[in-house]
Amino acid sequence: MDKRIAIITGAAKGIGKAIAQRMVIDNFITILVDIDKKNGEYLAQELGDNAKFIACDISNETEVDLLFKSVVNKYRAVDIVVNNAGIISDNVIWKMPVEDFDKVIEVNLKGTWLMCKAAGTLMRDQKRGRIINIASRAWLGNRGQSNYSASKAGVVGLTRVLALELGKYGVLVNAIAPGLIDTPLTQKLPKDIREELIRAQPTKTMGQPEDIANTVSFLSDENTNFITGQTIYVDGGKSIGAGA
């Protein structure tokens, strides 16, 4: 086939939507994966024939296995997997229910691991492929995010391990760590909190979902061949003063 195949999780909105849009522009057949069937199907229709939607709960091993079987049966291969799906449930640790810790780890870390296991196994056999994990600057530490920061720290560690395990098979594995990005989630923050977060940025601005999509595009490019095991910060320089 002329076109390469990309799978994007959490593709129905926000950063995932921007990544899906960019992958279609980059001439990929793009598989949009999300539990949000309504928005996912709408976006796939909007993006045209090169976008397909598949509903999948990435924290469910059976659903992940069925996702990959469906894609491989139709397209024979998978070239790019972008693990973007994630949730938050913030609170200081003394107020955080165990259930909120469990559900964030279940999706953000276990779900990413399940996707990486399926993708890594397939790509090992193909002798080629790219896995791009969307981590977060928060893995360096954010107040009120002991669950989220731990999950994203796990994603960074997972990325490094898979780069070591899969490198000899022609598979590159990298992470992107977004900072403060203008998404539907951050738009819901109270104005004073948003302004405080922006003031804390070295650039005094928020990033756009397209900034993350552009970085995914770079890592997916066939000419990008010697980068693996890395975490690329797209955060306006905030990681320089992590935890400030």
C-alpha positions in Angstrom: 0.0 0.0 0.0 1.2 3.6 -0.7 -0.1 5.0 2.5 1.2 4.2 5.9 -1.1 3.3 8.8 -1.3 5.2 12.0 -3.4 4.5 15.2 -4.1 7.4 17.5 -5.8 6.8 20.9 -7.8 9.5 22.6 -8.4 10.9 19.1 -11.9 12.3 19.5 -10.9 15.8 20.8 -8.2 18.0 22.1 -4.6 17.0 21.4 -5.6 13.6 20.0 -7.9 15.4 17.5 -5.1 17.7 16.3 -2.7 14.7 15.9 -5.3 12.8 13.9 -5.9 15.9 11.6 -2.1 16.2 11.1 -1.6 12.5 10.3 -4.3 12.7 7.6 -2.5 15.7 6.2 0.7 13.7 6.2 -1.0 11.1 4.0 -1.5 8.4 6.6 -4.6 6.2 6.8 -5.4 7.2 10.3 -7.3 5.0 12.8 -9.1 7.2 15.4 -9.5 5.3 18.7 -11.6 6.6 21.6 -14.4 5.6 23.9 -16.2 8.7 22.7 -18.0 7.2 19.8 -20.1 10.2 18.9 -17.2 12.7 18.5 -14.9 10.0 17.1 -17.2 9.0 14.3 -18.0 12.7 13.5 -14.3 13.5 13.3 -13.6 10.5 11.1 -16.4 11.6 8.7 -15.0 15.2 8.7 -11.5 14.0 7.9 -12.6 11.9 4.9 -11.8 8.5 3.5 -8.3 8.3 5.0 -9.7 8.4 8.6 -11.5 5.5 10.3 -13.0 5.4 13.8 -12.8 2.3 16.1 -14.3 2.5 19.6 -12.0 0.9 22.1 -11.3 1.0 25.9 -7.5 0.9 26.0 -7.5 -0.4 29.6 -9.3 -3.5 28.4 -6.8 -6.1 27.0 -9.4 -7.9 24.9 -10.6 -4.7 23.3 -7.0 -3.7 22.5 -6.2 -7.1 21.0 -9.4 -6.9 18.8 -8.4 -3.4 17.7 -5.1 -4.5 16.4 -6.5 -7.6 14.8 -9.1 -5.5 13.0 -6.5 -3.0 11.7 -4.1 -5.7 10.6 -6.8 -7.8 8.9 -7.8 -4.8 6.8 -4.4 -3.0 6.2 -1.9 -5.8 6.9 0.4 -3.6 8.9 0.6 -0.8 11.5 3.3 1.8 11.0 2.7 4.4 13.8 1.0 4.1 17.1 0.4 7.3 19.1 -0.7 6.6 22.7 -2.4 9.9 23.6 -5.5 8.7 25.6 -5.5 9.8 29.2 -7.6 11.1 32.1 -7.0 13.3 35.2 -8.6 13.2 38.6 -6.7 15.8 40.7 -6.5 16.3 44.4 -3.9 16.6 47.1 -2.9 13.2 48.3 -4.6 13.4 51.7 -7.9 14.0 50.0 -7.5 11.7 47.0 -9.6 8.5 47.1 -7.8 5.3 46.2 -10.4 4.9 43.4 -9.1 8.1 41.8 -5.5 6.8 41.9 -6.6 3.4 40.5 -8.6 4.8 37.5 -5.9 7.2 36.4 -3.2 4.5 36.5 -5.6 2.1 34.8 -6.0 4.3 31.7 -2.9 6.4 31.6 -0.3 3.7 32.4 -1.9 0.3 32.0 -3.8 1.3 28.9 -0.6 2.7 27.3 1.3 -0.5 28.3 -1.4 -2.7 26.7 -1.2 -0.6 23.5 2.5 -0.8 23.5 2.5 -4.5 24.1 0.2 -5.1 21.1 2.1 -2.6 18.9 5.5 -3.7 20.0 4.8 -7.4 19.3 3.4 -6.6 15.8 6.2 -4.2 15.0 8.9 -6.6 16.2 7.6 -9.1 13.6 7.3 -6.4 10.9 10.9 -5.3 11.7 9.7 -1.7 11.6 7.4 0.9 13.2 7.2 3.9 15.5 5.5 4.1 18.9 5.0 7.7 20.3 3.7 8.0 23.8 2.2 11.2 25.0 3.5 11.7 28.5 3.4 15.1 30.3 5.6 17.7 31.8 3.7 16.7 35.0 5.8 13.6 35.3 8.4 15.9 36.8 5.9 16.8 39.6 2.8 18.8 39.9 1.0 19.6 43.1 -2.4 17.8 43.4 -1.4 15.2 40.7 0.2 12.4 42.6 -1.8 9.9 40.5 -1.4 11.7 37.2 2.3 12.5 37.7 3.0 8.9 38.7 1.2 7.6 35.6 3.1 9.8 33.3 6.4 9.0 35.0 5.5 5.4 34.3 5.0 6.2 30.6 8.4 7.9 30.4 10.0 4.8 32.0 8.0 2.5 29.7 9.2 4.4 26.7 12.9 4.0 27.6 12.5 0.3 28.2 10.7 -0.3 24.9 13.4 1.6 23.0 15.9 -0.8 24.4 13.8 -3.9 23.7 12.7 -3.0 20.2 15.6 -1.0 18.8 17.2 -4.0 17.1 14.0 -4.8 15.3 13.9 -1.4 13.6 11.2 0.0 16.0 11.7 3.5 17.4 9.9 4.5 20.6 9.8 8.0 21.9 7.7 10.2 24.3 6.4 13.7 24.0 5.8 15.7 27.2 3.3 18.5 26.7 3.1 21.4 29.1 0.2 23.9 29.3 -1.8 23.4 26.2 -4.9 25.2 25.1 -7.5 22.4 25.1 -11.1 22.0 26.2 -9.8 20.8 29.6 -7.7 23.9 30.2 -10.4 26.2 28.9 -12.6 25.0 31.7 -10.2 26.3 34.3 -11.2 29.5 36.2 -9.8 32.6 34.5 -7.5 33.5 37.4 -6.0 30.1 37.5 -5.4 30.0 33.8 -3.7 33.4 34.0 -1.5 32.3 36.9 -0.4 29.2 34.9 0.4 31.3 31.9 2.5 33.8 34.0 4.5 30.8 35.2 5.5 30.0 31.6 8.9 31.3 30.4 7.1 32.1 27.1 4.1 33.6 28.9 1.9 31.8 26.5 0.0 28.5 26.2 0.8 25.9 23.7 -1.6 24.8 21.0 -2.7 21.2 20.2 -1.0 21.6 16.9 2.4 22.0 18.6 2.1 18.5 19.8 0.8 17.3 16.5 3.8 18.8 14.7 6.1 17.0 17.0 4.3 13.7 16.3 4.7 14.4 12.6 8.4 14.9 13.0 8.9 11.6 14.9 6.7 9.8 12.4 8.6 11.1 9.4 10.5 8.4 7.5 13.6 10.6 7.5 13.6 10.7 11.3 15.6 7.5 11.9 18.1 7.9 14.7 16.0 9.1 17.7 14.7 6.6 20.2 14.1 6.4 23.9 13.8 10.2 24.2 11.3 12.4 25.9 10.7 15.6 24.0 9.3 18.5 26.0 6.8 20.7 24.2 6.0 23.0 27.2 7.2 26.5 26.5 10.3 25.9 28.6 8.4 25.2 31.8 10.3 21.9 32.4 13.4 24.1 33.0 11.8 25.1 36.3 9.9 21.9 37.1 7.8 22.1 40.2 8.0 25.9 40.5 
